[in-house]
C-alpha cells in the first residue's frame, strides 16, 4: 500500500497540466486559438479535476502516515488513474500536433510529450498492472468478493498437478 502512494504523482510522472495549458494558449488552428476548442477546454478541465482529486488522496495519505496509521488501498486508485490519465493526455497532445507530434528526440525531460506517451505503458505496469489495481479496488474499496482461487491457502508444493 505504501509503495503505490509514494510511487504516484497526480500527473502520472509526465508533463504537468500547466505545460499543456501554456502550449494550448500559444497555439492556434487556422487562426483560431486552440483554447477556444471545446475539446481542449474539456480535456483541461477533466485533468484539472482529476489531479486535484488525486492530490486530496495524497494529502489524506500523508496525514494518515503522520498519525502513525497504515495507508489504505486508495493508493491503487491514485496509481491507476494517474497513469491512465497521463497516457490519454499525452496522446491527445500528439494528436493535436499532427505529424509534428511524432518527432522524438531522446531526452530524460518530464516535459517531453512524446517521451511521456511512449513510456506511459511501462508506468501502467510498474508498481502493479492495471488489472491488479482493479482487483485491489474491487475487493478492498468496493467490498466485492474475491475471484475464485482453488489454490488459495495451499502451499505451492502441494498444489495438485
Backbone torsions as a table, in degrees:
resi	resn	phi	psi	omega
1	UNK	NA	-40.5	-177.1
2	UNK	-66.8	-40.5	-179.1
3	UNK	-56.8	-43.8	-176.1
4	UNK	-70.6	-27.9	176.5
5	UNK	-72.9	-41.3	-176.5
6	UNK	-85.3	-18.6	179.8
7	UNK	-97.9	27.0	179.1
8	UNK	-128.3	157.0	-177.5
9	UNK	-147.5	134.9	-178.6
10	UNK	-53.2	-29.0	178.0
11	UNK	-91.3	5.4	179.2
12	UNK	66.7	26.7	-177.8
13	UNK	61.3	31.0	175.7
14	UNK	-116.8	-168.4	179.2
15	UNK	-59.5	146.4	-179.3
16	UNK	-72.4	151.2	-179.8
17	UNK	-61.5	-36.3	-179.5
18	UNK	-64.5	-25.0	174.3
19	UNK	-65.8	-43.9	177.5
20	UNK	-61.2	-43.1	179.5
21	UNK	-62.0	-44.8	178.8
22	UNK	-62.1	-43.9	179.6
23	UNK	-65.4	-40.3	179.8
24	UNK	-67.9	-34.6	178.7
25	UNK	-68.2	-30.4	-177.6
26	UNK	-88.2	-11.9	-174.2
27	UNK	-103.3	158.1	173.6
28	UNK	-145.5	159.0	177.1
29	UNK	-123.7	117.5	-178.1
30	UNK	52.9	39.9	177.4
31	UNK	83.1	-3.4	179.3
32	UNK	-100.6	125.5	179.9
33	UNK	-56.7	137.7	-177.8
34	UNK	-60.5	-31.6	179.9
35	UNK	-67.9	-11.6	176.3
36	UNK	-84.2	-9.4	178.2
37	UNK	-77.2	124.2	-178.7
38	UNK	-60.3	-33.6	179.1
39	UNK	-66.1	-36.9	179.3
40	UNK	-69.5	-45.9	179.2
41	UNK	-62.9	-39.2	178.7
42	UNK	-62.9	-41.3	-179.5
43	UNK	-65.1	-40.6	178.1
44	UNK	-64.7	-48.0	-178.5
45	UNK	-62.9	-43.9	-179.6
46	UNK	-61.6	-45.9	-179.2
47	UNK	-70.1	-35.1	177.1
48	UNK	-62.1	-48.4	179.2
49	UNK	-63.4	-44.0	-179.5
50	UNK	-61.1	-47.3	-178.0
51	UNK	-67.2	-34.0	176.5
52	UNK	-68.8	-36.2	174.7
53	UNK	-63.2	-41.8	178.5
54	UNK	-67.1	-35.8	176.0
55	UNK	-63.7	-36.3	178.0
56	UNK	-65.3	-40.3	176.5
57	UNK	-62.2	-43.9	179.6
58	UNK	-63.8	-41.0	179.9
59	UNK	-63.8	-41.5	177.7
60	UNK	-63.0	-41.6	178.7
61	UNK	-61.7	-45.0	-179.6
62	UNK	-63.5	-38.2	177.1
63	UNK	-63.4	-44.1	179.3
64	UNK	-61.8	-45.3	179.1
65	UNK	-62.9	-39.3	179.0
66	UNK	-64.3	-27.0	178.3
67	UNK	-91.0	4.7	179.0
68	UNK	80.4	15.6	-179.6
69	UNK	-94.2	157.9	176.8
70	UNK	-85.5	133.5	179.2
71	UNK	-66.4	152.9	-178.5
72	UNK	-89.3	-169.9	-177.2
73	UNK	-76.2	4.7	180.0
74	UNK	-62.0	-22.1	177.4
75	UNK	-60.1	-29.4	177.4
76	UNK	-65.5	-41.3	177.8
77	UNK	-64.2	-45.8	-178.9
78	UNK	-55.9	-50.7	-177.5
79	UNK	-68.2	-45.7	-178.2
80	UNK	-59.5	-50.0	-175.5
81	UNK	-69.5	-43.7	-176.9
82	UNK	-66.3	-41.0	-179.0
83	UNK	-67.1	-41.9	178.6
84	UNK	-66.7	-41.7	-179.4
85	UNK	-64.5	-40.0	178.0
86	UNK	-59.2	-45.6	-178.2
87	UNK	-64.1	-43.5	-179.3
88	UNK	-66.6	-42.7	-179.4
89	UNK	-66.4	-42.0	178.4
90	UNK	-61.4	-42.6	178.7
91	UNK	-63.9	-39.7	178.8
92	UNK	-61.9	-43.7	179.0
93	UNK	-62.4	-44.0	179.0
94	UNK	-63.7	-38.4	177.1
95	UNK	-62.9	-41.3	178.9
96	UNK	-63.4	-34.7	-178.7
97	UNK	-75.6	-18.3	-178.9
98	UNK	68.8	-142.2	-177.0
99	UNK	-60.3	-31.6	179.3
100	UNK	-67.8	-18.8	-177.4
101	UNK	-73.3	-15.3	-176.4
102	UNK	-97.5	2.5	176.2
103	UNK	-73.1	135.0	-175.5
104	UNK	-131.5	131.0	174.3
105	UNK	-122.9	126.9	-178.6
106	UNK	-57.5	125.7	176.6
107	UNK	-155.8	160.5	176.9
108	UNK	-104.5	14.0	-175.3
109	UNK	-75.8	137.3	177.5
110	UNK	-73.5	-16.1	-177.6
111	UNK	-92.5	15.0	179.9
112	UNK	-94.1	109.7	-176.4
113	UNK	-65.7	-36.2	179.6
114	UNK	-66.0	-47.7	177.4
115	UNK	-58.6	-41.2	180.0
116	UNK	-61.1	-45.4	-178.7
117	UNK	-67.4	-41.9	-179.1
118	UNK	-66.1	-38.9	-175.6
119	UNK	-91.3	-6.3	-178.6
120	UNK	-57.3	-42.0	179.6
121	UNK	-59.4	-32.9	178.0
122	UNK	-68.3	-33.6	176.4
123	UNK	-66.4	-25.4	178.3
124	UNK	-81.9	-9.0	176.3
125	UNK	-102.0	-40.9	-176.5
126	UNK	-65.2	138.3	178.3
127	UNK	74.3	16.4	179.4
128	UNK	114.4	123.8	-179.5
129	UNK	-69.3	163.9	178.7
130	UNK	-53.6	-41.2	-177.5
131	UNK	-63.9	-42.2	177.9
132	UNK	-63.9	-41.4	179.9
133	UNK	-65.7	-40.3	177.7
134	UNK	-62.5	-38.7	175.9
135	UNK	-64.0	-43.2	178.8
136	UNK	-60.8	-44.8	179.7
137	UNK	-62.9	-45.2	-179.0
138	UNK	-61.7	-45.8	-174.8
139	UNK	-80.3	-45.1	-171.0
140	UNK	-93.8	-24.1	-179.9
141	UNK	-102.6	-48.1	-177.3
142	UNK	-85.1	-15.2	178.5
143	UNK	73.8	21.1	178.2
144	UNK	-74.1	154.3	-179.7
145	UNK	-67.6	150.9	178.5
146	UNK	-69.5	156.8	172.3
147	UNK	-62.6	150.1	176.6
148	UNK	-67.9	126.4	178.1
149	UNK	-132.5	101.8	-176.9
150	UNK	-64.2	-18.9	-178.5
151	UNK	-96.6	7.6	-178.3
152	UNK	-64.7	128.3	178.8
153	UNK	81.0	2.2	179.9
154	UNK	-101.4	124.3	177.3
155	UNK	-56.2	147.8	-175.6
156	UNK	-55.1	-41.1	-177.0
157	UNK	-74.8	-4.1	179.2
158	UNK	-111.3	6.0	177.6
159	UNK	-71.4	126.9	179.3
160	UNK	-60.4	142.9	-178.5
161	UNK	-92.3	NA	NA
